[in-house]
Amino acid sequence: MAATDRFRPSTTVAAVIEREGRYLLVEEHTPEGLKLNQPAGHLEPGETPEQGVVREALEETRRAFVPEALLGVYLSRFQRPATGEDVTYLRFAYCGRAGEPDGRALDEGIVRTLWMTPDELRASVARHRSALVLKCVEDHLAGVRHPLSLVTADASLTAPEIKR
């Protein structure tokens, strides 16, 4: 198999934020219409999953996020009906605390943030961006927690590019 044919899942990060029995979600535009998701997005080059989730939570909710534990590492596949796009996602989900919103604008595509109870989330599965939205909440409710140190990043991640 050629290097370009290798399986390359799309790496994402997600913030699972609970306060007083409600979970912070974003409502966002997708090709499938308005969907609900945790504050989440793609990992960027040179950033650790923990750095990525802090950045994504701030961009999508205007709230500073402090990860307290790794909730889990999840694989899921999405097949977009309209285009036939077939993507496998590798999601690092973190739980933690979030501050109050600051004055910045929400990231492009985010319509609003909202707090939902687990029952409201269960009743709105058809509006979830993926099955991982509810899975992460159910794992959080079940007390699943892993130490942040479970994910390590070698210093080479941020090393300067070698000039050839």
Order of alpha helices (4+ residues) and beta strands (2+ residues): beta-beta-beta-beta-alpha-beta-beta-beta-alpha-alpha
